[in-house]
Amino acid sequence: MTANPQIPDPAGLLARPALAVQVADVLRGLILEGELKGGEKIRERELTERFGVSRTPLREAMKILASEGLIDLIPNRGAVVARRSDAELADAFPVLAALEGIAGRQAAERASDAEIAEIARLTGALRDAVGAGDRPLYFEINQKIHAAILAASRNEMLARTHATVAGQIHRARYQANLTRSRWEKALAEHERIAEALAARDGAALGTLLHDHMMAKLTAILEARRSGAAG
């Protein structure tokens, strides 16, 4: 591991839950940026020294990341960075793509004008993140866009099912845009998604979202074959 990001806790005034969230933010970044590789064991002693915290907030942080699908908590082994096999991804992504397609068709009918405007704003912010080369910010905004479309579908069962599937492949989705060309293609896909939503074209929006998720799967598998993703 490299530089030591220190988490400020002046005079120990931070409440433990708040500190755990901060630790989770830093640890999430190490996982998503690839410093901690898929299948790698989380070394608690090393991380507590690196972050300047005790084991309690670190373990609480790991529980947060386990709920996001980034860490697997394995009995008698401890915590390891999640890594889904190619076969698992090939099973999960078509399901996620189908759910996104349904969400798109329903959101086109049910979204408020304010929700459509917010997704357009987020798409502009996504464009700025690509321009700045800020991959963590891009991923954060990307997740907000997909969550906003799901919310606009007004389908709670769909949202719950989507969360279950998406949580299993959260880390893998971050690996979809490791090359500049794929990043720019993903941005173009998002711009077409925003346009279809603004036009309330449910058929087009559903197809775009479905194809967008399947393109992610293709990009992830190609990155793995090239050795760029773990």
N, C-alpha and C positions, 0 to 999 in steps of 0.2 A: 504494500500500500504506500501511497505517496504522501503529499502534504497533509497536515493535521488541521482540519476545520474545527475550530473551538466554538463551542456553543455557550454564549454568554449567559451567566446566571449570577448577577451581582448580588453578593451577600446571601446567596441561596434563597432569594425571594420568589423565584418562579414556582408556581404550584406544580406538583409532580405531573399531572396530566398534560399541562402546557409544555413541560420539558420533554415529555415522551413524544409529543407531536413534533417538536423541533428535531429531536433525534430521528424520528421517522422521516422527516423531510430530507435530512442529510443522507440517511441510509438509502432512501428511495433513489436519490440522485446517483449514488455509487452503483446501485444495481442497474438502473436504466441506462447509465452511461457506459456500463460494461466493465467498470473496475472490479466489481464482484461478479464473477461469471456464473452462468447457469450450472447448478449442481455443486457449487462451492459451499463448504460449510462456513457458517457465520462464527467467527472466532470472537467470543464475547470479551475475553480479557483484552485482546488487542484493540477492540473497538471502544471499550470503556476508557482505556488509556488515551486513545486517539481523540475521543470526543470530550474527555474530561468529565465523565458522568459515572454514576454507580450502575450496577447491573439492573436495578429495578426499572429505571426509565428505559434502558435499552431493551429489556424484555417486554415492556409494555409497547415500545415502538415496534418490535418484531411481531407482536400480536396484530397491530394495526396493518402492517405490511402483509401478514398472512391473510387477513380479511380481504386484501386487495389482490391476492393471488400472486404476489411477488416473492413470497417466502413460504416454504413448506416446513411445518413443525412436525418432526418425525420422532415418535417415541424411542427412547434409548439412543438416539443419535443427535438430537438437538435440531437447530434451525439450519436449513440449507436454502440457497437461492433457487427458486423454482425454475425448472427447465422442462418444457413439454416436448415430447418427441414429435418428429415430423408427422407420424401417423395420427397422434392426438390432435395436432393442429389441422390436419386434413379432415378430421372428423368435426372439429369445433367450428371452423370458419364458415362452412356452408350453412350451419345452423344459425350462426350470428348474422350472416348475410341475409338469410331469409327473414329473420326478426327485424333487421334494419329496413328491409324492403317494405314490410308491413307497417313499420313505424312511419316511413316516408309517405306512404299512401294515405295513412290516417292523419298525419300532421298537415298534409296539404289541405285537407278538409276542415280540420279542427283548430289549427293554430290561430292565435289572435294576430292582429296587425302588429302589435307591440313585440310579440315573440318573433315574428318574421323579421322585423327591423333589428332585433337584437342578434339574430343569427347572421344577418348581413353585416352587422358591426363586427361580430366575432370573426367573420371571414376576412374582413379587412385587416384585423389584428393578426390573423394567421398569415396573410400576405406580408405584413411587416416583419413577422418573426422569421419567415423564409429569407427576406431581404437582409436581415441582420445575422443570419446564420445561427439563430438561437434555437437549437433543437429541443432542449427541455421546455422552453416557452411554447414552441410550436405544438409539442405533444400535449401540454396542459390546455391550450386553447382548442386543439383538435378534440380532446375529450369533452370539453364544455359544449362544443357544437353538437356532437352526437347526443350528449345528455339533453340538450335543449330540444332537439328533434324528438327524442323519446318522450320528453315531458309534454311536448305539443301534441303528441298522438292521443293523450288523455286515456291511455290504456295501461292500467296499473299491472295487470297480469303480464302483459308484454314486457313492461319495464322490469318486473321482478325476474322473469325468465332470462331476459337479456343480461341482467346483472350477474346471474349465476354463471352463464356461459362466458361472458366477457371477463369475469374475475379469474377464470382459469387460464386466460391467455394474455393477461394484461402486459406482462413483460415482453412477450413475443410481438405484440402490436407496436411496441416502441422500436423494434428492429426493422420495421417495414421500410423506413425512409433513410437508410444508411448512405445512399448515394445521392448526389446532387440532382441527377436526372430524375430519380424516382421521387425525390422531394418535390420537385417542380411539377411532375405529373400529378402527384397527390393534391397539390395546391389547385391545379387546374380542375381536378375532379371536384374539389370542394366549391370552387366558384360556380361550376355548373349545378351543383346541388343547391346552392343558395339561389341561383336564378330560377330553378324549377320550383322551389318553395315559394319564391316571390310571385311566380305565375300561378301558383296553386295547381300545378300539373302533377297530380298524384301518381299517375302511371309513370311519367318520366322520373319523378323523384324516387319512387320505389326502385326502379331499375338502376338508377345512378348509385343509390346507396348500396344495393346488392352488389353491383359490379365493383364498387369502390372497396368493399370488404374482401372480395375475391382477389382483387389486384394486390391487396395487402398480403394475402396468403402467398401468392406467387412471388412477391418481392422478398418475403421472409425466407422462403425455401431457397431462392436463388442466393440470398446473402449467406445462408448456412452452407450451401454447397461451395461457395467461394471462400469460406472461412472468415468472412467479415462479421458474422453473428454467431454467438455461442448459445 
